């Protein structure tokens, strides 16, 4: 019996160091290990604001796929090309992989935000199944007219990791792992920490410094204006082994994100037994439980108060770290996540592909 086949359409650089692309890479590898024959089709990096050439290329990719092919399209592209996917809605078995709605991205002009919301609503009408990475995104798609029966939650897994041991000295080492874009809330984090200069701490921010140059310029100016340059290191993207060293050397994971589909960096921090100060978005509240302090997104005073507690209350970091070790033991792995996606795909696949998975 032949292996089931999947066509996976992904815009931009699959190797980019973001949670969304990391999820795609893990699922791609896991599905292949489970016996799926997965073909990856690279779409233009201009999505979700595609050029005419990018739309024409995406249309050509879909046109060349055989009738009844099972096709998974990353939502970064799908939501921006409703007419392209509508042309193949009956010929192909289309699924969407939505990390979070496109219009929910922070910092978008109102007209672009409205355009993306309308575009994604139309595009999602053309797919047979929508895969999301959290319950929060599942709920968000109700506003896009997507029936619950068409939405499957496939949460990310985590990679087993050694426990963090903290820095050699007595000054807590804070770690933030996130691309420097408006959505990730570095500006809120820096503003909160500016009021805590009398306390001992150092922050390392790991994440791309090139995806949003304007954001990085504003953040560097903020660090200068608040005399934080000696206390905050912008490390940029780092290799996997260097990132592992950052996790292991940290005392506390911090993320002031305004929006998450799931919160993979938070899950990675918990896999290292790190306590967390973050926001109640995506799956973060469910992940962190009692292993951290959470505030509402955008609430800088509450974030400052949480950081002051974590850095100043005797024994609190140790208590939260013990809770993080409990959460760490309960995290599910990537094999389980990939098996879940395989089941969703098989249920949507043409009869021959579904039979091959039984």
Buried (B, 14 or more C-beta within 10 A) or exposed (E): EEBBBBBBBBBBEBEBBBBBBBBBBBBBEBBBEBEBBBEEBBBBEBBBEBEEEBBEBBBEBBEEBEEEBBBBBBBBBBBBBBEBBBBBBEBBBBBBBBBBBBBBBBEBEEEBBEBBBBBBBBBBBBBBBBBBBBBBBBEBBEEBEBEEEBBBBBBBBBEEBEBBEBEEEEBBBBBBBBBBBBBBBBBBBBBBBBBBEEBEBBBBBBBBBEBBEEBBEBBBEBBEEBEBEEBBEBBBBBEEEEBBEBBBBBBBBBBBBBBBBBBBBBBBBBBBBBBBBBBBBBBBBBBBBEBBBBBEBBBBEBBBBBBBBBBBEEEBBEEBBEBBBEBBEEBEEBEEBBBBBBBBBBEBBBEEBBEBBE
